[in-house]
Amino acid sequence: MKINEITPDYPEYIQIISTIAQPPKRLWYIGSLPKNRVPTVAIVGTRKITDYGREIAHHLAYELAKRGVIIVSGLALGIDAVAHRAALAAGGKTIAIMAGGLDSIHPKSHRQLALDIIINGGALISEYPTGQPSYQSNFVARNRIVSGLSDGLIVVEASTRSGTMHTASFALEQGRAVMAVPGNITSPVSEGCNNLIKTGAQPITSVNDVFEELGIIKEDKQTALPLGDSPQEQTLLRLLAAGMRDGDELQKTSGIAPVQYAQTMTMLEISGKIRALGANQWGIKR
């Protein structure tokens, strides 16, 4: 399959990566990337998955993907693979970030999963050119892109010294929302999640918690959209409710002049209707 080379400023969907430390100068991908920014959530966790972790990872990824959220993970054994497969089962899109050149799939046992991701409208992405092996150090570096491409990170199961905790650290540094699934206090693979929650990560017990943390309003007849005090405020609130999050994209799509846009966003934030998520990303406050 064709391996495409792009810079992180194209397309708009990828531009969020430019806000992270040590942004990649080049990216390679196979498959399809969205042109515009859409809600994106990374789901990561241990390779030594339990039945509990498998059930929760599948449920969260499936429900998010069903509602149009792109699921990002690292194609690894365990939680990563479950999240990718659940997104595909929901008819959604998922993206896998690789730790080596895209001419070689790692692990080899996930070659078919990688093909399924591509065939169903998703993509494989790497900052490494063809022929680059998946060195151990690459996996830690890869994790900053897993979190950097996403609006929020969900840790399902993780030990305290796993690579998943590196991903959580990167997400915190990048200003991304960090969420964790509470686990059995006697289970080693829940220790990392429980520690994250104790230090401020948002505990996740349902998919609704994810939408609330990211400021995304579900398409639900019982959900009331906040009312704007002007046509400009109402326009921006509707765009945010539809899942648009990037500030530049909001201004461009709304057609509001830059100065008036900045004033309107300020008033919406002061009135408590929206909140800043970091890196010029915005969500509706609930």
Order of alpha helices (4+ residues) and beta strands (2+ residues): beta-beta-beta-alpha-beta-alpha-beta-alpha-beta-alpha-beta-alpha-beta-alpha-beta-alpha-alpha-alpha-alpha-beta-beta
